[in-house]
Amino acid sequence: MEKIEKDELLNVSGGGLGLGLIIGGAIVFIIGVIDGFMRPLKCN
């Protein structure tokens, strides 16, 4: 296992996919809540 210096550790990039999924999920959830208020459907 290789040790990483502090300068190299600060320059590590990644995790953009997870952040995009969280933002996308939040947008879909908000749209669902708004849709539920605008046209409520009864349970069958």
C-alpha positions in Angstrom: 0.0 0.0 0.0 1.3 3.4 -1.0 1.4 6.4 1.4 0.0 9.6 0.0 1.5 12.9 0.9 -0.7 15.7 2.3 -0.4 17.8 -0.9 -1.5 14.8 -3.1 -4.4 14.0 -0.8 -5.8 17.5 -1.2 -5.7 17.1 -5.0 -7.6 13.9 -5.1 -10.8 14.3 -7.2 -13.9 12.2 -7.6 -17.3 11.6 -6.3 -19.1 13.7 -9.0 -21.4 10.8 -10.0 -22.8 10.4 -6.4 -23.5 14.1 -6.2 -25.3 14.1 -9.5 -27.5 11.2 -8.4 -28.4 13.0 -5.1 -29.3 16.2 -7.0 -31.3 14.2 -9.6 -33.1 12.3 -6.9 -34.0 15.5 -5.0 -35.4 17.0 -8.2 -37.5 14.0 -9.0 -38.8 13.9 -5.4 -39.8 17.6 -5.4 -41.6 17.1 -8.8 -43.5 14.2 -7.3 -44.6 16.2 -4.3 -45.8 19.1 -6.4 -47.6 16.7 -8.8 -49.3 15.0 -5.8 -50.6 18.4 -4.6 -51.7 19.6 -8.0 -53.6 16.4 -9.1 -54.3 14.1 -6.2 -55.4 10.6 -7.2 -57.5 8.3 -5.0 -56.2 4.9 -4.0 -58.1 2.0 -5.7 
